[in-house]
Amino acid sequence: MRSAVVVLVSVVSPLVSSAEEPALRRPVHTYSIVARDAATGELGVAVQSHWFSVGSNVSWAEAGVGAVATQSFIDPAYGKLGLDLMRAGRAAPEALEGLVAADAGRAVRQVAMIDAEGRVDAWTGENCIAAAGNHVGDGYSVQANLMLSDAVWPAMARAFESADGDLAERMLQALEAAESVGGDIRGRQSAALVVVSGTNTGQPWKDRLFDLRVDDHPDPLGELRRLVTLQRAYQHMNAGDAAVEASDHEAALREYGAARELVPGHIEMAYWTAVALVNMGRVDEALPMFREIFAEDENWAILTPRLSRSGLLPDDDALIERIVKERP
């Protein structure tokens, strides 16, 4: 990093005062990645640590603005203030430099920031617990502290650069690479992944594509990967629901089918696929599916007549009775 940017220091209050410093020295030692997808503009953060609920403070991202990972003896203010500065037009390296200069505890901080244009930088304080370091690449930064060895962040960089797939997949592979060379010297406990869209629509619930946390788990990365797959399936389910609202049952069936391919055996995904088939007039195809679903949990049979009153199944008593008769 370059020398302190005075203009940035003047627009933010110091991150740490002598009275506040003990409360901010939470040892969230970890490895993480901040990155931007050059093709889509998506921004993301992914992290793993032997610390409870690592994602609640380390990972910050805002569509069309940037992403921040703040770790080591953590000060979460880097997340909010970093996004504020980037939203105001500061490049990520400038924002980070100014915030570090204003921080009396900078020697124990580790922070990385990337902005919506892919400008990126990282800081590793000289008193971060070894092994500690970072690597800033083209459109990403990987950083780690309290690692078993200094092989961790180079392995993350190689994995991210060579990975295929979308941003979530590439960041997952970077985390898995860190673990493959030893990871956190203390072991593993929690993980998180956030991906936001490249442009800000003003509707953050649409802009946040992935927002997943594993707060406490013996295999947090394995569980995080499972949740990413489940999130992809539910994205298809949501698209299917939107197609149902538009009475496009063919599209709904395609989306529900894609969801079921990702998560075979998921009862709710099977149920709404069967509902879509009924609405397309393909009742004979739907009945065996209803039979399996009702055998697993008969509450779905209790639910089915209620769908007619909401317009999600035809208002046809004979048809509904025929479906419910599949209940064991």
C-alpha positions as CSV (number, residue, x, y, z in Angstrom):
1,M,0.0,0.0,0.0
2,R,1.1,3.6,-0.6
3,S,1.5,6.2,2.1
4,A,-1.6,7.5,3.9
5,V,-4.2,9.4,1.8
6,V,-4.8,12.5,4.0
7,V,-8.1,13.4,2.3
8,L,-9.6,10.1,3.2
9,V,-8.5,10.3,6.8
10,S,-10.3,13.6,7.1
11,V,-13.6,12.2,6.1
12,V,-13.8,9.3,8.5
13,S,-13.4,9.2,12.3
14,P,-10.6,7.0,13.6
15,L,-11.7,3.3,13.6
16,V,-10.3,2.7,17.0
17,S,-10.1,4.9,20.1
18,S,-8.2,3.9,23.2
19,A,-11.5,3.3,25.0
20,E,-12.9,1.2,22.2
21,E,-9.9,-0.9,21.2
22,P,-10.3,-3.8,23.7
23,A,-13.8,-4.4,22.5
24,L,-12.7,-4.5,18.8
25,R,-9.8,-6.9,19.3
26,R,-11.9,-10.0,18.6
27,P,-9.5,-12.7,17.3
28,V,-11.4,-13.6,14.1
29,H,-8.4,-15.2,12.4
30,T,-9.2,-16.8,9.1
31,Y,-8.6,-17.1,5.4
32,S,-10.8,-15.3,2.9
33,I,-11.2,-14.0,-0.7
34,V,-12.8,-10.9,-2.1
35,A,-13.3,-11.0,-5.9
36,R,-15.1,-9.5,-8.9
37,D,-16.3,-11.5,-11.9
38,A,-15.1,-9.6,-15.0
39,A,-17.8,-11.0,-17.2
40,T,-20.8,-10.3,-15.0
41,G,-19.5,-7.6,-12.6
42,E,-20.6,-9.7,-9.7
43,L,-18.8,-9.0,-6.4
44,G,-18.2,-11.5,-3.6
45,V,-16.6,-12.5,-0.4
46,A,-16.0,-16.0,0.9
47,V,-14.4,-16.9,4.2
48,Q,-13.6,-19.8,6.6
49,S,-12.3,-19.8,10.2
50,H,-12.0,-21.7,13.4
51,W,-14.3,-19.0,15.0
52,F,-18.0,-19.0,15.6
53,S,-20.2,-17.2,13.0
54,V,-17.3,-15.8,11.0
55,G,-19.6,-14.4,8.3
56,S,-21.4,-12.1,10.6
57,N,-18.5,-9.6,10.8
58,V,-15.9,-10.5,8.2
59,S,-17.9,-10.4,5.0
60,W,-19.4,-7.2,3.5
61,A,-20.6,-6.6,-0.1
62,E,-23.0,-4.2,-1.9
63,A,-24.1,-4.5,-5.5
64,G,-22.4,-2.0,-7.8
65,V,-20.2,-0.7,-5.0
66,G,-17.7,-3.3,-3.7
67,A,-16.8,-6.0,-1.3
68,V,-14.7,-6.1,2.0
69,A,-13.2,-8.8,4.1
70,T,-12.1,-7.6,7.6
71,Q,-10.3,-10.1,9.8
72,S,-7.5,-10.9,12.2
73,F,-8.1,-8.9,15.3
74,I,-11.2,-7.7,13.6
75,D,-12.7,-4.2,13.4
76,P,-16.1,-4.6,11.6
77,A,-16.1,-0.8,11.0
78,Y,-13.8,-1.5,8.0
79,G,-16.8,-3.1,6.3
80,K,-19.3,-0.3,6.6
81,L,-16.8,2.5,6.2
82,G,-15.1,0.8,3.2
83,L,-18.5,0.4,1.4
84,D,-19.4,4.0,2.3
85,L,-16.2,5.4,0.8
86,M,-16.5,3.2,-2.4
87,R,-20.1,4.2,-2.8
88,A,-19.0,7.9,-2.6
89,G,-16.6,7.2,-5.5
90,R,-13.3,6.2,-3.9
91,A,-11.3,3.4,-5.4
92,A,-10.9,0.4,-3.2
93,P,-7.1,0.9,-2.7
94,E,-7.7,4.6,-1.7
95,A,-10.5,3.7,0.7
96,L,-8.5,1.0,2.3
97,E,-5.4,3.1,2.6
98,G,-7.2,5.9,4.3
99,L,-9.0,3.6,6.8
100,V,-5.7,1.9,7.7
101,A,-4.0,5.2,8.3
102,A,-6.8,6.2,10.7
103,D,-6.6,3.0,12.7
104,A,-4.5,2.9,15.8
105,G,-4.8,-0.9,15.7
106,R,-3.6,-1.3,12.1
107,A,-0.7,-3.6,13.1
108,V,-3.1,-6.4,14.0
109,R,-5.6,-5.9,11.2
110,Q,-6.0,-7.8,8.0
111,V,-8.4,-6.3,5.4
112,A,-9.1,-6.6,1.7
113,M,-11.3,-4.4,-0.5
114,I,-12.4,-4.6,-4.1
115,D,-14.6,-2.1,-5.9
116,A,-17.1,-2.4,-8.7
117,E,-14.4,-1.7,-11.3
118,G,-12.2,-4.5,-10.0
119,R,-9.7,-2.2,-8.3
120,V,-8.4,-4.2,-5.3
121,D,-5.9,-4.0,-2.5
122,A,-5.2,-5.7,0.8
123,W,-3.5,-4.9,4.1
124,T,-1.8,-7.4,6.5
125,G,-0.5,-5.8,9.7
126,E,2.9,-6.7,10.9
127,N,1.6,-8.1,14.1
128,C,-1.0,-10.5,12.6
129,I,-0.3,-14.0,13.9
130,A,1.8,-16.1,11.5
131,A,1.5,-17.6,9.1
132,A,-0.1,-14.5,7.7
133,G,-0.1,-12.8,4.3
134,N,-2.0,-11.9,1.2
135,H,-1.9,-12.0,-2.5
136,V,-3.5,-9.3,-4.7
137,G,-4.3,-10.6,-8.2
138,D,-6.3,-9.4,-11.2
139,G,-9.8,-8.7,-9.8
140,Y,-9.3,-10.5,-6.5
141,S,-7.4,-10.7,-3.3
142,V,-6.8,-13.7,-1.0
143,Q,-5.6,-13.2,2.6
144,A,-5.0,-15.4,5.6
145,N,-3.6,-15.3,9.1
146,L,-3.0,-17.8,11.9
147,M,-2.5,-20.4,9.2
148,L,-0.7,-23.7,9.5
149,S,1.8,-22.6,6.9
150,D,2.4,-19.8,4.3
151,A,1.3,-22.1,1.5
152,V,-2.4,-21.1,2.1
153,W,-2.9,-17.9,0.2
154,P,-0.7,-18.9,-2.8
155,A,-2.9,-22.1,-3.1
156,M,-6.0,-20.0,-2.9
157,A,-4.7,-17.7,-5.7
158,R,-3.9,-20.6,-8.0
159,A,-7.2,-22.2,-7.4
160,F,-9.2,-19.1,-8.1
161,E,-7.3,-18.2,-11.2
162,S,-7.7,-21.8,-12.7
163,A,-11.3,-22.5,-11.6
164,D,-14.2,-22.6,-14.0
165,G,-17.8,-21.6,-13.2
166,D,-19.4,-18.6,-11.7
167,L,-18.0,-16.4,-9.0
168,A,-19.5,-18.4,-6.2
169,E,-18.0,-21.6,-7.5
170,R,-14.6,-20.1,-8.1
171,M,-14.5,-18.6,-4.6
172,L,-15.5,-22.0,-3.1
173,Q,-12.6,-23.6,-4.9
174,A,-10.3,-21.0,-3.4
175,L,-11.5,-21.8,0.1
176,E,-11.2,-25.6,-0.5
177,A,-7.6,-25.0,-1.8
178,A,-6.7,-23.3,1.5
179,E,-8.0,-26.2,3.5
180,S,-6.2,-28.7,1.3
181,V,-2.8,-27.2,2.3
182,G,-3.6,-27.0,6.0
183,G,-5.8,-24.0,6.5
184,D,-6.3,-22.5,9.9
185,I,-3.8,-24.0,12.4
186,R,-6.7,-24.4,14.9
187,G,-9.0,-26.3,12.6
188,R,-12.4,-25.3,11.2
189,Q,-15.7,-24.1,12.6
190,S,-17.6,-21.7,10.4
191,A,-17.8,-20.3,6.8
192,A,-19.7,-17.8,4.7
193,L,-20.2,-16.7,1.1
194,V,-21.8,-13.6,-0.2
195,V,-22.3,-12.7,-3.9
196,V,-24.0,-9.5,-5.1
197,S,-24.9,-8.5,-8.7
198,G,-22.8,-6.2,-10.7
199,T,-25.3,-3.3,-10.8
200,N,-27.3,-1.8,-8.0
201,T,-31.0,-1.9,-8.7
202,G,-32.0,-0.2,-5.5
203,Q,-33.6,-3.4,-4.4
204,P,-31.0,-5.2,-2.3
205,W,-33.2,-8.3,-2.0
206,K,-32.8,-8.8,-5.7
207,D,-29.1,-7.8,-5.9
208,R,-27.9,-10.3,-3.2
209,L,-27.5,-13.6,-5.2
210,F,-25.9,-15.6,-2.5
211,D,-25.9,-14.8,1.3
212,L,-25.0,-18.0,3.1
213,R,-23.5,-18.7,6.5
214,V,-22.4,-21.8,8.3
215,D,-22.0,-20.6,11.8
216,D,-20.9,-23.8,13.6
217,H,-20.2,-27.1,11.8
218,P,-17.5,-29.8,11.9
219,D,-17.1,-29.5,8.1
220,P,-18.1,-25.8,7.3
221,L,-16.8,-25.9,3.8
222,G,-18.6,-29.1,2.9
223,E,-21.8,-27.6,4.4
224,L,-21.3,-24.3,2.6
225,R,-21.0,-26.1,-0.8
226,R,-24.2,-28.0,0.0
227,L,-26.0,-24.7,0.8
228,V,-24.7,-23.1,-2.5
229,T,-26.2,-26.0,-4.4
230,L,-29.4,-25.7,-2.5
231,Q,-29.5,-22.0,-3.2
232,R,-29.1,-22.6,-6.9
233,A,-32.0,-25.1,-6.7
234,Y,-34.2,-22.5,-4.9
235,Q,-33.3,-19.9,-7.5
236,H,-34.9,-22.2,-10.1
237,M,-37.8,-22.8,-7.7
238,N,-38.3,-19.0,-7.4
239,A,-38.2,-18.7,-11.2
240,G,-40.8,-21.5,-11.4
241,D,-43.1,-19.7,-9.0
242,A,-42.8,-16.5,-11.1
243,A,-43.8,-18.6,-14.1
244,V,-46.8,-20.0,-12.3
245,E,-47.9,-16.4,-11.5
246,A,-47.7,-15.6,-15.2
247,S,-49.6,-18.9,-16.0
248,D,-46.6,-20.1,-18.0
249,H,-46.8,-23.7,-16.7
250,E,-44.3,-25.0,-19.3
251,A,-41.6,-22.6,-18.0
252,A,-42.6,-23.5,-14.4
253,L,-42.1,-27.2,-15.1
254,R,-38.7,-26.5,-16.7
255,E,-37.5,-24.5,-13.6
256,Y,-38.9,-27.0,-11.1
257,G,-37.2,-29.8,-13.0
258,A,-33.9,-28.0,-13.0
259,A,-34.2,-27.6,-9.2
260,R,-34.9,-31.3,-8.7
261,E,-31.9,-32.2,-10.8
262,L,-29.7,-30.2,-8.4
263,V,-31.3,-31.6,-5.3
264,P,-32.8,-35.1,-6.0
265,G,-35.3,-36.3,-3.5
266,H,-36.3,-32.9,-2.1
267,I,-40.0,-33.3,-1.3
268,E,-41.1,-29.7,-1.7
269,M,-39.5,-29.4,-5.1
270,A,-41.2,-32.6,-6.2
271,Y,-44.5,-31.4,-4.9
272,W,-44.5,-28.2,-6.9
273,T,-43.4,-30.1,-10.0
274,A,-46.5,-32.3,-9.6
275,V,-48.7,-29.2,-9.2
276,A,-47.3,-27.7,-12.4
277,L,-48.1,-31.0,-14.2
278,V,-51.7,-30.9,-13.0
279,N,-52.0,-27.3,-14.2
280,M,-50.8,-28.4,-17.7
281,G,-53.4,-31.1,-17.8
282,R,-50.9,-33.9,-17.3
283,V,-52.6,-35.4,-14.3
284,D,-51.7,-39.0,-14.9
285,E,-48.0,-38.0,-14.8
286,A,-48.5,-36.1,-11.6
287,L,-50.4,-38.8,-9.6
288,P,-47.4,-41.1,-9.0
289,M,-45.4,-38.1,-7.7
290,F,-48.2,-37.1,-5.3
291,R,-48.4,-40.7,-4.1
292,E,-44.7,-40.7,-3.2
293,I,-44.9,-37.3,-1.6
294,F,-48.0,-38.2,0.5
295,A,-46.4,-41.4,1.6
296,E,-43.4,-39.5,3.0
297,D,-45.5,-36.8,4.7
298,E,-49.3,-36.8,4.6
299,N,-49.5,-33.1,5.5
300,W,-48.9,-32.4,1.8
301,A,-52.2,-34.1,1.1
302,I,-53.9,-31.9,3.7
303,L,-52.4,-28.9,2.0
304,T,-53.5,-29.8,-1.6
305,P,-57.2,-28.8,-1.4
306,R,-56.2,-25.4,-0.1
307,L,-54.3,-24.6,-3.3
308,S,-57.5,-24.4,-5.2
309,R,-58.8,-21.6,-3.0
310,S,-55.5,-19.7,-3.8
311,G,-55.8,-20.3,-7.6
312,L,-52.7,-22.6,-7.6
313,L,-54.7,-25.6,-8.6
314,P,-58.0,-25.8,-10.7
315,D,-61.2,-25.2,-8.7
316,D,-62.4,-28.7,-9.5
317,D,-63.5,-30.8,-6.5
318,A,-63.4,-34.1,-8.5
319,L,-59.8,-33.4,-9.6
320,I,-58.7,-32.5,-6.1
321,E,-60.4,-35.6,-4.7
322,R,-58.6,-37.7,-7.3
323,I,-55.2,-36.3,-6.2
324,V,-55.9,-36.6,-2.5
325,K,-56.9,-40.2,-2.9
326,E,-53.2,-40.9,-3.6
327,R,-52.7,-40.5,0.2
328,P,-51.9,-43.8,1.7
